[in-house]
Amino acid sequence: VLQTKKTARRQNLELQKCEEILSKLIKYRFSWPFREPVTTEEAEDYFEVISHPMDFQTMQSKCSCGDYRSVQEFLSDIKQVFSNAERYNQNGSHVLSCLEKTEQCLIDMVHKHLPGHTYARRKRKKLSARCQGLEEQEGDSESEPLEHSRGRKRKK
């Protein structure tokens, strides 16, 4: 019984740390693409591409409702946020640049505040040569402004 109480207390403390990490991530200047649910106004075909949407605001609600039972559940949702962004946005987009910085910030905080837990996410595989060839045929050049590529737009 004593061991169970200790484990529960440790888990509660860790989940509080998760909530603090999320609050800091939300304030992080490069986290803007991940703070709120993506809307069809921002990305028309988002829900055709992404079957399990997740964002920091939804995660905050889950934290305050006590929906997370473990650090792993929490980290799993964060991985979903970043995987979705990586799947939907094109290479070289502003969102992917923000993803890199925000994810590194997360890794640093997990390392500092949740020792004993690790965060690792499988990165998307590079486009196959066949796909790259198709893009070149369509005239997808580096000179195209980022604003015209598929991806979430920053709210004005």
Secondary structure, DSSP 8 states (H G I E B T S, - for coil): -HHHHHHHHHHHHHHHHHHHHHHHHHHSTT-GGGSS---TTT-TTHHHH-SS---HHHHHHHHHTT---SHHHHHHHHHHHHHHHHHHS-TT-HHHHHHHHHHHHHHHHHHHHSTT------------HHHHHHHHHTT--TTS-GGGSSS-----
